[in-house]
Amino acid sequence: MIIYSTKFKDLKILKFKKKQDLRGNLIKVFDKKNKILKFNCYESYLSLSKKGSVRGLHGQSGKFSQSKIIYCVKGKILDIAIDLRKNSKTYSQIFKKIISPKNLSGILIPKGFAHGVIVLEKNTILLNLSSSKYNPKKEFGINLKSLNIKLPKMKLIFSNKDRNLQNLNEFLKIKK
């Protein structure tokens, strides 16, 4: 694995290596011995999503804050993260990257970010490794449509929960 830094402190782009033979291929997404990542996996999730599905933007507060490793196993996603660390040079700035198995990339998102994805292809499979236990009482969210970013031109599918999340400006005012 090759690890690339971004302008966001501790947010990394992960470039995976693929081993291939007659049977197919193998990609190591996580290795606990890799101390550069500063990541301990607590839970992992695998999701299958329709084209246009929006998952997030979510985060958890306090001691339940999560780091995440995101990898697209099949299909393609637009990964979006917002830096909500008040003392960060990139506070309230947005990170975006298209991830697919073709580019063999993943993202390490540190604690203190809200994170979400837009699914760009049908039957997309996403792997999400989280550093701490999911706690719905400590979860927060930001409505994707409130971001000042260009969204893909497609019908977006929101859960009821994600459709009703507060907008980014409201969230930032509350957190002051």
C-alpha positions, 0 to 999 in steps of 0.5 A, spaced: 500 500 500 502 506 498 499 512 502 498 519 500 497 525 504 492 531 502 491 538 504 487 535 510 491 533 516 491 525 517 486 524 511 490 520 507 489 517 500 490 509 500 493 506 493 492 498 494 496 493 490 493 488 487 496 481 486 493 477 481 493 470 478 489 464 474 484 464 480 483 472 480 486 477 484 487 479 492 487 486 495 489 487 502 485 493 505 488 493 512 494 491 516 494 492 523 501 492 523 501 499 518 503 504 524 503 510 519 495 509 518 494 510 526 488 506 525 485 500 529 479 497 526 473 496 531 467 494 526 466 493 518 460 494 514 459 492 507 454 495 503 450 494 496 447 500 493 443 502 487 446 508 483 444 515 485 444 512 493 446 517 498 449 515 504 451 520 509 454 525 511 454 522 518 459 522 524 459 521 531 461 526 537 466 525 543 469 519 545 465 515 539 468 519 534 470 514 528 476 514 523 474 510 517 477 506 511 473 506 505 474 502 499 469 501 493 469 493 492 465 494 486 462 500 482 464 507 483 462 512 488 464 519 490 466 520 497 465 526 500 468 528 507 468 535 511 473 537 516 469 539 523 475 539 527 475 546 530 483 547 530 484 545 523 487 549 518 482 546 513 476 547 518 469 546 514 473 545 508 470 539 503 474 533 500 471 529 494 474 523 491 472 518 486 473 511 488 472 505 484 476 498 484 479 501 477 483 506 481 485 501 487 484 507 491 481 508 498 480 513 503 482 514 510 478 519 514 480 521 521 476 522 527 472 529 526 470 529 519 463 528 517 463 523 511 458 520 506 458 517 499 454 518 492 453 511 489 455 513 481 454 506 478 448 500 480 450 495 484 456 498 488 459 494 493 462 499 499 467 496 504 467 501 511 472 499 516 470 504 523 475 505 529 470 505 534 463 502 535 457 505 532 453 509 537 446 512 534 445 517 540 452 520 539 451 520 531 450 527 527 449 529 520 449 534 515 445 534 509 449 533 502 444 538 498 447 544 503 454 543 501 456 548 496 459 543 491 457 540 484 453 534 485 452 528 479 447 529 474 442 523 476 436 522 481 439 522 488 436 517 493 436 519 500 433 515 506 428 519 510 434 520 516 439 523 511 433 527 507 432 531 514 439 532 516 441 539 518 444 544 513 452 545 514 451 552 516 446 551 521 451 545 524 457 550 524 453 555 528 451 550 533 458 547 534 461 554 535 
